[in-house]
Amino acid sequence: MDLLRDNMVLIVTVVVLIGIWFALRTTATQFASDSSLDSMLGRGEPVVLEFFGNT
């Protein structure tokens, strides 16, 4: 119990940072074709487009 009490600030800080990361991360959206991507881009809403290549 002393370990938890002595490190409470560190534990709370790490838990809060993990919670912020989960709240602000972007999720991947799979597009079946180019036309589905075009339809999403044409809605008039702001879109963040990120390309990732794992090669």
mmCIF file as Biopython writes it, N, C-alpha, C and O atoms, coordinates in Angstrom:
data_model
#
loop_
_atom_site.group_PDB
_atom_site.id
_atom_site.type_symbol
_atom_site.label_atom_id
_atom_site.label_alt_id
_atom_site.label_comp_id
_atom_site.label_asym_id
_atom_site.label_entity_id
_atom_site.label_seq_id
_atom_site.pdbx_PDB_ins_code
_atom_site.Cartn_x
_atom_site.Cartn_y
_atom_site.Cartn_z
_atom_site.occupancy
_atom_site.B_iso_or_equiv
_atom_site.auth_seq_id
_atom_site.auth_asym_id
_atom_site.pdbx_PDB_model_num
ATOM 1   N N  . MET A ? 1  ? 0.805   -1.202 0.000   1.0 0.0 1  A 1 
ATOM 2   C CA . MET A ? 1  ? 0.000   0.000  0.000   1.0 0.0 1  A 1 
ATOM 3   C C  . MET A ? 1  ? 0.847   1.264  0.000   1.0 0.0 1  A 1 
ATOM 4   O O  . MET A ? 1  ? 0.442   2.287  -0.552  1.0 0.0 1  A 1 
ATOM 5   N N  . ASP A ? 2  ? 2.003   1.199  0.607   1.0 0.0 2  A 1 
ATOM 6   C CA . ASP A ? 2  ? 2.877   2.366  0.627   1.0 0.0 2  A 1 
ATOM 7   C C  . ASP A ? 2  ? 3.362   2.706  -0.776  1.0 0.0 2  A 1 
ATOM 8   O O  . ASP A ? 2  ? 3.559   3.876  -1.104  1.0 0.0 2  A 1 
ATOM 9   N N  . LEU A ? 3  ? 3.553   1.679  -1.606  1.0 0.0 3  A 1 
ATOM 10  C CA . LEU A ? 3  ? 4.000   1.911  -2.980  1.0 0.0 3  A 1 
ATOM 11  C C  . LEU A ? 3  ? 2.962   2.729  -3.749  1.0 0.0 3  A 1 
ATOM 12  O O  . LEU A ? 3  ? 3.316   3.669  -4.461  1.0 0.0 3  A 1 
ATOM 13  N N  . LEU A ? 4  ? 1.687   2.376  -3.607  1.0 0.0 4  A 1 
ATOM 14  C CA . LEU A ? 4  ? 0.626   3.135  -4.283  1.0 0.0 4  A 1 
ATOM 15  C C  . LEU A ? 4  ? 0.531   4.553  -3.736  1.0 0.0 4  A 1 
ATOM 16  O O  . LEU A ? 4  ? 0.393   5.507  -4.501  1.0 0.0 4  A 1 
ATOM 17  N N  . ARG A ? 5  ? 0.601   4.691  -2.451  1.0 0.0 5  A 1 
ATOM 18  C CA . ARG A ? 5  ? 0.485   6.004  -1.829  1.0 0.0 5  A 1 
ATOM 19  C C  . ARG A ? 5  ? 1.668   6.901  -2.200  1.0 0.0 5  A 1 
ATOM 20  O O  . ARG A ? 5  ? 1.495   8.097  -2.431  1.0 0.0 5  A 1 
ATOM 21  N N  . ASP A ? 6  ? 2.853   6.328  -2.256  1.0 0.0 6  A 1 
ATOM 22  C CA . ASP A ? 6  ? 4.044   7.108  -2.577  1.0 0.0 6  A 1 
ATOM 23  C C  . ASP A ? 6  ? 4.074   7.549  -4.041  1.0 0.0 6  A 1 
ATOM 24  O O  . ASP A ? 6  ? 4.647   8.592  -4.355  1.0 0.0 6  A 1 
ATOM 25  N N  . ASN A ? 7  ? 3.472   6.779  -4.932  1.0 0.0 7  A 1 
ATOM 26  C CA . ASN A ? 7  ? 3.518   7.067  -6.364  1.0 0.0 7  A 1 
ATOM 27  C C  . ASN A ? 7  ? 2.168   7.476  -6.934  1.0 0.0 7  A 1 
ATOM 28  O O  . ASN A ? 7  ? 1.942   7.320  -8.134  1.0 0.0 7  A 1 
ATOM 29  N N  . MET A ? 8  ? 1.275   7.989  -6.115  1.0 0.0 8  A 1 
ATOM 30  C CA . MET A ? 8  ? -0.082  8.311  -6.557  1.0 0.0 8  A 1 
ATOM 31  C C  . MET A ? 8  ? -0.082  9.378  -7.653  1.0 0.0 8  A 1 
ATOM 32  O O  . MET A ? 8  ? -0.865  9.271  -8.597  1.0 0.0 8  A 1 
ATOM 33  N N  . VAL A ? 9  ? 0.757   10.390 -7.560  1.0 0.0 9  A 1 
ATOM 34  C CA . VAL A ? 9  ? 0.787   11.451 -8.575  1.0 0.0 9  A 1 
ATOM 35  C C  . VAL A ? 9  ? 1.227   10.880 -9.916  1.0 0.0 9  A 1 
ATOM 36  O O  . VAL A ? 9  ? 0.647   11.211 -10.950 1.0 0.0 9  A 1 
ATOM 37  N N  . LEU A ? 10 ? 2.237   10.033 -9.909  1.0 0.0 10 A 1 
ATOM 38  C CA . LEU A ? 10 ? 2.708   9.412  -11.146 1.0 0.0 10 A 1 
ATOM 39  C C  . LEU A ? 10 ? 1.635   8.506  -11.749 1.0 0.0 10 A 1 
ATOM 40  O O  . LEU A ? 10 ? 1.407   8.539  -12.959 1.0 0.0 10 A 1 
ATOM 41  N N  . ILE A ? 11 ? 0.988   7.714  -10.932 1.0 0.0 11 A 1 
ATOM 42  C CA . ILE A ? 11 ? -0.048  6.795  -11.422 1.0 0.0 11 A 1 
ATOM 43  C C  . ILE A ? 11 ? -1.210  7.574  -12.022 1.0 0.0 11 A 1 
ATOM 44  O O  . ILE A ? 11 ? -1.693  7.230  -13.101 1.0 0.0 11 A 1 
ATOM 45  N N  . VAL A ? 12 ? -1.662  8.614  -11.342 1.0 0.0 12 A 1 
ATOM 46  C CA . VAL A ? 12 ? -2.782  9.421  -11.848 1.0 0.0 12 A 1 
ATOM 47  C C  . VAL A ? 12 ? -2.381  10.113 -13.145 1.0 0.0 12 A 1 
ATOM 48  O O  . VAL A ? 12 ? -3.183  10.183 -14.077 1.0 0.0 12 A 1 
ATOM 49  N N  . THR A ? 13 ? -1.162  10.623 -13.221 1.0 0.0 13 A 1 
ATOM 50  C CA . THR A ? 13 ? -0.693  11.282 -14.437 1.0 0.0 13 A 1 
ATOM 51  C C  . THR A ? 13 ? -0.665  10.326 -15.613 1.0 0.0 13 A 1 
ATOM 52  O O  . THR A ? 13 ? -1.100  10.683 -16.708 1.0 0.0 13 A 1 
ATOM 53  N N  . VAL A ? 14 ? -0.162  9.120  -15.409 1.0 0.0 14 A 1 
ATOM 54  C CA . VAL A ? 14 ? -0.101  8.128  -16.487 1.0 0.0 14 A 1 
ATOM 55  C C  . VAL A ? 14 ? -1.510  7.729  -16.925 1.0 0.0 14 A 1 
ATOM 56  O O  . VAL A ? 14 ? -1.769  7.608  -18.122 1.0 0.0 14 A 1 
ATOM 57  N N  . VAL A ? 15 ? -2.412  7.525  -15.987 1.0 0.0 15 A 1 
ATOM 58  C CA . VAL A ? 15 ? -3.793  7.149  -16.331 1.0 0.0 15 A 1 
ATOM 59  C C  . VAL A ? 15 ? -4.482  8.273  -17.103 1.0 0.0 15 A 1 
ATOM 60  O O  . VAL A ? 15 ? -5.210  8.008  -18.060 1.0 0.0 15 A 1 
ATOM 61  N N  . VAL A ? 16 ? -4.260  9.517  -16.699 1.0 0.0 16 A 1 
ATOM 62  C CA . VAL A ? 16 ? -4.866  10.652 -17.404 1.0 0.0 16 A 1 
ATOM 63  C C  . VAL A ? 16 ? -4.304  10.769 -18.820 1.0 0.0 16 A 1 
ATOM 64  O O  . VAL A ? 16 ? -5.054  11.015 -19.764 1.0 0.0 16 A 1 
ATOM 65  N N  . LEU A ? 17 ? -2.990  10.596 -18.975 1.0 0.0 17 A 1 
ATOM 66  C CA . LEU A ? 17 ? -2.395  10.671 -20.312 1.0 0.0 17 A 1 
ATOM 67  C C  . LEU A ? 17 ? -2.905  9.552  -21.218 1.0 0.0 17 A 1 
ATOM 68  O O  . LEU A ? 17 ? -3.154  9.784  -22.401 1.0 0.0 17 A 1 
ATOM 69  N N  . ILE A ? 18 ? -3.060  8.365  -20.689 1.0 0.0 18 A 1 
ATOM 70  C CA . ILE A ? 18 ? -3.616  7.260  -21.479 1.0 0.0 18 A 1 
ATOM 71  C C  . ILE A ? 18 ? -5.063  7.565  -21.871 1.0 0.0 18 A 1 
ATOM 72  O O  . ILE A ? 18 ? -5.470  7.297  -23.001 1.0 0.0 18 A 1 
ATOM 73  N N  . GLY A ? 19 ? -5.830  8.117  -20.951 1.0 0.0 19 A 1 
ATOM 74  C CA . GLY A ? 19 ? -7.217  8.493  -21.262 1.0 0.0 19 A 1 
ATOM 75  C C  . GLY A ? 19 ? -7.294  9.566  -22.330 1.0 0.0 19 A 1 
ATOM 76  O O  . GLY A ? 19 ? -8.149  9.503  -23.213 1.0 0.0 19 A 1 
ATOM 77  N N  . ILE A ? 20 ? -6.409  10.551 -22.260 1.0 0.0 20 A 1 
ATOM 78  C CA . ILE A ? 20 ? -6.374  11.594 -23.288 1.0 0.0 20 A 1 
ATOM 79  C C  . ILE A ? 20 ? -6.002  11.006 -24.638 1.0 0.0 20 A 1 
ATOM 80  O O  . ILE A ? 20 ? -6.574  11.384 -25.661 1.0 0.0 20 A 1 
ATOM 81  N N  . TRP A ? 21 ? -5.046  10.082 -24.649 1.0 0.0 21 A 1 
ATOM 82  C CA . TRP A ? 21 ? -4.644  9.455  -25.908 1.0 0.0 21 A 1 
ATOM 83  C C  . TRP A ? 21 ? -5.820  8.698  -26.532 1.0 0.0 21 A 1 
ATOM 84  O O  . TRP A ? 21 ? -6.052  8.806  -27.736 1.0 0.0 21 A 1 
ATOM 85  N N  . PHE A ? 22 ? -6.562  7.938  -25.727 1.0 0.0 22 A 1 
ATOM 86  C CA . PHE A ? 22 ? -7.710  7.212  -26.261 1.0 0.0 22 A 1 
ATOM 87  C C  . PHE A ? 22 ? -8.808  8.156  -26.732 1.0 0.0 22 A 1 
ATOM 88  O O  . PHE A ? 22 ? -9.492  7.858  -27.712 1.0 0.0 22 A 1 
ATOM 89  N N  . ALA A ? 23 ? -8.989  9.273  -26.065 1.0 0.0 23 A 1 
ATOM 90  C CA . ALA A ? 23 ? -10.045 10.212 -26.439 1.0 0.0 23 A 1 
ATOM 91  C C  . ALA A ? 23 ? -9.720  10.972 -27.720 1.0 0.0 23 A 1 
ATOM 92  O O  . ALA A ? 23 ? -10.626 11.308 -28.482 1.0 0.0 23 A 1 
ATOM 93  N N  . LEU A ? 24 ? -8.430  11.249 -27.969 1.0 0.0 24 A 1 
ATOM 94  C CA . LEU A ? 24 ? -8.063  12.100 -29.102 1.0 0.0 24 A 1 
ATOM 95  C C  . LEU A ? 24 ? -7.534  11.351 -30.313 1.0 0.0 24 A 1 
ATOM 96  O O  . LEU A ? 24 ? -7.307  11.965 -31.355 1.0 0.0 24 A 1 
ATOM 97  N N  . ARG A ? 25 ? -7.332  10.048 -30.209 1.0 0.0 25 A 1 
ATOM 98  C CA . ARG A ? 25 ? -6.770  9.322  -31.344 1.0 0.0 25 A 1 
ATOM 99  C C  . ARG A ? 25 ? -7.794  9.196  -32.466 1.0 0.0 25 A 1 
ATOM 100 O O  . ARG A ? 25 ? -9.001  9.165  -32.228 1.0 0.0 25 A 1 
ATOM 101 N N  . THR A ? 26 ? -7.296  9.126  -33.669 1.0 0.0 26 A 1 
ATOM 102 C CA . THR A ? 26 ? -8.182  8.953  -34.812 1.0 0.0 26 A 1 
ATOM 103 C C  . THR A ? 26 ? -8.270  7.473  -35.141 1.0 0.0 26 A 1 
ATOM 104 O O  . THR A ? 26 ? -7.293  6.735  -35.018 1.0 0.0 26 A 1 
ATOM 105 N N  . THR A ? 27 ? -9.430  7.059  -35.552 1.0 0.0 27 A 1 
ATOM 106 C CA . THR A ? 27 ? -9.631  5.665  -35.910 1.0 0.0 27 A 1 
ATOM 107 C C  . THR A ? 27 ? -9.532  5.512  -37.418 1.0 0.0 27 A 1 
ATOM 108 O O  . THR A ? 27 ? -9.834  6.438  -38.170 1.0 0.0 27 A 1 
ATOM 109 N N  . ALA A ? 28 ? -9.116  4.357  -37.841 1.0 0.0 28 A 1 
ATOM 110 C CA . ALA A ? 28 ? -8.969  4.092  -39.271 1.0 0.0 28 A 1 
ATOM 111 C C  . ALA A ? 28 ? -10.342 3.854  -39.906 1.0 0.0 28 A 1 
ATOM 112 O O  . ALA A ? 28 ? -11.221 3.236  -39.306 1.0 0.0 28 A 1 
ATOM 113 N N  . THR A ? 29 ? -10.502 4.348  -41.108 1.0 0.0 29 A 1 
ATOM 114 C CA . THR A ? 29 ? -11.708 4.118  -41.887 1.0 0.0 29 A 1 
ATOM 115 C C  . THR A ? 29 ? -11.300 3.388  -43.159 1.0 0.0 29 A 1 
ATOM 116 O O  . THR A ? 29 ? -10.449 3.864  -43.910 1.0 0.0 29 A 1 
ATOM 117 N N  . GLN A ? 30 ? -11.898 2.254  -43.392 1.0 0.0 30 A 1 
ATOM 118 C CA . GLN A ? 30 ? -11.578 1.459  -44.569 1.0 0.0 30 A 1 
ATOM 119 C C  . GLN A ? 30 ? -12.510 1.867  -45.716 1.0 0.0 30 A 1 
ATOM 120 O O  . GLN A ? 30 ? -13.725 1.955  -45.540 1.0 0.0 30 A 1 
ATOM 121 N N  . PHE A ? 31 ? -11.930 2.111  -46.876 1.0 0.0 31 A 1 
ATOM 122 C CA . PHE A ? 31 ? -12.710 2.449  -48.059 1.0 0.0 31 A 1 
ATOM 123 C C  . PHE A ? 31 ? -12.625 1.293  -49.042 1.0 0.0 31 A 1 
ATOM 124 O O  . PHE A ? 31 ? -11.541 0.796  -49.349 1.0 0.0 31 A 1 
ATOM 125 N N  . ALA A ? 32 ? -13.776 0.878  -49.527 1.0 0.0 32 A 1 
ATOM 126 C CA . ALA A ? 32 ? -13.826 -0.244 -50.450 1.0 0.0 32 A 1 
ATOM 127 C C  . ALA A ? 32 ? -13.337 0.161  -51.835 1.0 0.0 32 A 1 
ATOM 128 O O  . ALA A ? 32 ? -12.781 -0.656 -52.569 1.0 0.0 32 A 1 
ATOM 129 N N  . SER A ? 33 ? -13.547 1.422  -52.185 1.0 0.0 33 A 1 
ATOM 130 C CA . SER A ? 33 ? -13.144 1.870  -53.517 1.0 0.0 33 A 1 
ATOM 131 C C  . SER A ? 33 ? -12.851 3.372  -53.485 1.0 0.0 33 A 1 
ATOM 132 O O  . SER A ? 33 ? -13.077 4.047  -52.482 1.0 0.0 33 A 1 
ATOM 133 N N  . ASP A ? 34 ? -12.353 3.860  -54.589 1.0 0.0 34 A 1 
ATOM 134 C CA . ASP A ? 34 ? -12.080 5.296  -54.702 1.0 0.0 34 A 1 
ATOM 135 C C  . ASP A ? 34 ? -13.369 6.111  -54.684 1.0 0.0 34 A 1 
ATOM 136 O O  . ASP A ? 34 ? -13.381 7.243  -54.200 1.0 0.0 34 A 1 
ATOM 137 N N  . SER A ? 35 ? -14.443 5.548  -55.202 1.0 0.0 35 A 1 
ATOM 138 C CA . SER A ? 35 ? -15.704 6.297  -55.239 1.0 0.0 35 A 1 
ATOM 139 C C  . SER A ? 35 ? -16.271 6.508  -53.835 1.0 0.0 35 A 1 
ATOM 140 O O  . SER A ? 35 ? -16.908 7.531  -53.581 1.0 0.0 35 A 1 
ATOM 141 N N  . SER A ? 36 ? -16.052 5.565  -52.922 1.0 0.0 36 A 1 
ATOM 142 C CA . SER A ? 36 ? -16.528 5.770  -51.550 1.0 0.0 36 A 1 
ATOM 143 C C  . SER A ? 36 ? -15.715 6.859  -50.856 1.0 0.0 36 A 1 
ATOM 144 O O  . SER A ? 36 ? -16.253 7.609  -50.042 1.0 0.0 36 A 1 
ATOM 145 N N  . LEU A ? 37 ? -14.430 6.952  -51.169 1.0 0.0 37 A 1 
ATOM 146 C CA . LEU A ? 37 ? -13.611 8.040  -50.643 1.0 0.0 37 A 1 
ATOM 147 C C  . LEU A ? 37 ? -14.074 9.373  -51.222 1.0 0.0 37 A 1 
ATOM 148 O O  . LEU A ? 37 ? -14.191 10.354 -50.488 1.0 0.0 37 A 1 
ATOM 149 N N  . ASP A ? 38 ? -14.336 9.423  -52.513 1.0 0.0 38 A 1 
ATOM 150 C CA . ASP A ? 38 ? -14.815 10.656 -53.149 1.0 0.0 38 A 1 
ATOM 151 C C  . ASP A ? 38 ? -16.146 11.114 -52.556 1.0 0.0 38 A 1 
ATOM 152 O O  . ASP A ? 38 ? -16.371 12.312 -52.389 1.0 0.0 38 A 1 
ATOM 153 N N  . SER A ? 39 ? -17.025 10.166 -52.238 1.0 0.0 39 A 1 
ATOM 154 C CA . SER A ? 39 ? -18.316 10.556 -51.672 1.0 0.0 39 A 1 
ATOM 155 C C  . SER A ? 39 ? -18.144 11.125 -50.264 1.0 0.0 39 A 1 
ATOM 156 O O  . SER A ? 39 ? -18.893 12.017 -49.867 1.0 0.0 39 A 1 
ATOM 157 N N  . MET A ? 40 ? -17.176 10.625 -49.510 1.0 0.0 40 A 1 
ATOM 158 C CA . MET A ? 40 ? -16.937 11.162 -48.180 1.0 0.0 40 A 1 
ATOM 159 C C  . MET A ? 40 ? -16.317 12.557 -48.261 1.0 0.0 40 A 1 
ATOM 160 O O  . MET A ? 40 ? -16.638 13.425 -47.449 1.0 0.0 40 A 1 
ATOM 161 N N  . LEU A ? 41 ? -15.447 12.774 -49.218 1.0 0.0 41 A 1 
ATOM 162 C CA . LEU A ? 41 ? -14.805 14.077 -49.362 1.0 0.0 41 A 1 
ATOM 163 C C  . LEU A ? 41 ? -15.766 15.133 -49.889 1.0 0.0 41 A 1 
ATOM 164 O O  . LEU A ? 41 ? -15.539 16.323 -49.675 1.0 0.0 41 A 1 
ATOM 165 N N  . GLY A ? 42 ? -16.824 14.733 -50.566 1.0 0.0 42 A 1 
ATOM 166 C CA . GLY A ? 42 ? -17.754 15.681 -51.160 1.0 0.0 42 A 1 
ATOM 167 C C  . GLY A ? 42 ? -18.904 16.075 -50.272 1.0 0.0 42 A 1 
ATOM 168 O O  . GLY A ? 42 ? -19.832 16.728 -50.749 1.0 0.0 42 A 1 
ATOM 169 N N  . ARG A ? 43 ? -18.894 15.716 -49.009 1.0 0.0 43 A 1 
ATOM 170 C CA . ARG A ? 43 ? -20.013 16.023 -48.117 1.0 0.0 43 A 1 
ATOM 171 C C  . ARG A ? 43 ? -20.014 17.447 -47.590 1.0 0.0 43 A 1 
ATOM 172 O O  . ARG A ? 43 ? -21.026 17.909 -47.064 1.0 0.0 43 A 1 
ATOM 173 N N  . GLY A ? 44 ? -18.899 18.150 -47.723 1.0 0.0 44 A 1 
ATOM 174 C CA . GLY A ? 44 ? -18.820 19.510 -47.217 1.0 0.0 44 A 1 
ATOM 175 C C  . GLY A ? 44 ? -18.364 19.598 -45.772 1.0 0.0 44 A 1 
ATOM 176 O O  . GLY A ? 44 ? -18.382 20.682 -45.189 1.0 0.0 44 A 1 
ATOM 177 N N  . GLU A ? 45 ? -17.955 18.483 -45.180 1.0 0.0 45 A 1 
ATOM 178 C CA . GLU A ? 45 ? -17.450 18.477 -43.809 1.0 0.0 45 A 1 
ATOM 179 C C  . GLU A ? 45 ? -15.925 18.411 -43.839 1.0 0.0 45 A 1 
ATOM 180 O O  . GLU A ? 45 ? -15.344 17.878 -44.785 1.0 0.0 45 A 1 
ATOM 181 N N  . PRO A ? 46 ? -15.275 18.952 -42.808 1.0 0.0 46 A 1 
ATOM 182 C CA . PRO A ? 46 ? -13.815 18.857 -42.757 1.0 0.0 46 A 1 
ATOM 183 C C  . PRO A ? 46 ? -13.370 17.397 -42.651 1.0 0.0 46 A 1 
ATOM 184 O O  . PRO A ? 46 ? -13.966 16.602 -41.924 1.0 0.0 46 A 1 
ATOM 185 N N  . VAL A ? 47 ? -12.314 17.062 -43.388 1.0 0.0 47 A 1 
ATOM 186 C CA . VAL A ? 47 ? -11.814 15.692 -43.422 1.0 0.0 47 A 1 
ATOM 187 C C  . VAL A ? 47 ? -10.302 15.706 -43.249 1.0 0.0 47 A 1 
ATOM 188 O O  . VAL A ? 47 ? -9.605  16.504 -43.876 1.0 0.0 47 A 1 
ATOM 189 N N  . VAL A ? 48 ? -9.796  14.817 -42.391 1.0 0.0 48 A 1 
ATOM 190 C CA . VAL A ? 48 ? -8.355  14.624 -42.246 1.0 0.0 48 A 1 
ATOM 191 C C  . VAL A ? 48 ? -8.014  13.352 -43.020 1.0 0.0 48 A 1 
ATOM 192 O O  . VAL A ? 48 ? -8.534  12.276 -42.723 1.0 0.0 48 A 1 
ATOM 193 N N  . LEU A ? 49 ? -7.149  13.484 -43.999 1.0 0.0 49 A 1 
ATOM 194 C CA . LEU A ? 49 ? -6.780  12.349 -44.836 1.0 0.0 49 A 1 
ATOM 195 C C  . LEU A ? 49 ? -5.312  12.038 -44.590 1.0 0.0 49 A 1 
ATOM 196 O O  . LEU A ? 49 ? -4.443  12.883 -44.810 1.0 0.0 49 A 1 
ATOM 197 N N  . GLU A ? 50 ? -5.043  10.827 -44.133 1.0 0.0 50 A 1 
ATOM 198 C CA . GLU A ? 50 ? -3.682  10.432 -43.809 1.0 0.0 50 A 1 
ATOM 199 C C  . GLU A ? 50 ? -3.370  9.134  -44.528 1.0 0.0 50 A 1 
ATOM 200 O O  . GLU A ? 50 ? -4.126  8.166  -44.437 1.0 0.0 50 A 1 
ATOM 201 N N  . PHE A ? 51 ? -2.252  9.114  -45.244 1.0 0.0 51 A 1 
ATOM 202 C CA . PHE A ? 51 ? -1.830  7.923  -45.942 1.0 0.0 51 A 1 
ATOM 203 C C  . PHE A ? 51 ? -0.720  7.258  -45.158 1.0 0.0 51 A 1 
ATOM 204 O O  . PHE A ? 51 ? 0.175   7.929  -44.644 1.0 0.0 51 A 1 
ATOM 205 N N  . PHE A ? 52 ? -0.776  5.951  -45.066 1.0 0.0 52 A 1 
ATOM 206 C CA . PHE A ? 52 ? 0.238   5.187  -44.344 1.0 0.0 52 A 1 
ATOM 207 C C  . PHE A ? 52 ? 0.688   4.037  -45.213 1.0 0.0 52 A 1 
ATOM 208 O O  . PHE A ? 52 ? -0.135  3.274  -45.718 1.0 0.0 52 A 1 
ATOM 209 N N  . GLY A ? 53 ? 1.956   3.909  -45.386 1.0 0.0 53 A 1 
ATOM 210 C CA . GLY A ? 53 ? 2.513   2.797  -46.133 1.0 0.0 53 A 1 
ATOM 211 C C  . GLY A ? 53 ? 3.483   2.028  -45.270 1.0 0.0 53 A 1 
ATOM 212 O O  . GLY A ? 53 ? 4.444   2.604  -44.762 1.0 0.0 53 A 1 
ATOM 213 N N  . ASN A ? 54 ? 3.260   0.766  -45.094 1.0 0.0 54 A 1 
ATOM 214 C CA . ASN A ? 54 ? 4.093   -0.051 -44.240 1.0 0.0 54 A 1 
ATOM 215 C C  . ASN A ? 54 ? 5.016   -0.898 -45.104 1.0 0.0 54 A 1 
ATOM 216 O O  . ASN A ? 54 ? 4.963   -2.128 -45.073 1.0 0.0 54 A 1 
ATOM 217 N N  . THR A ? 55 ? 5.853   -0.231 -45.866 1.0 0.0 55 A 1 
ATOM 218 C CA . THR A ? 55 ? 6.764   -0.964 -46.729 1.0 0.0 55 A 1 
ATOM 219 C C  . THR A ? 55 ? 8.197   -0.601 -46.445 1.0 0.0 55 A 1 
ATOM 220 O O  . THR A ? 55 ? 9.107   -1.128 -47.085 1.0 0.0 55 A 1 
#
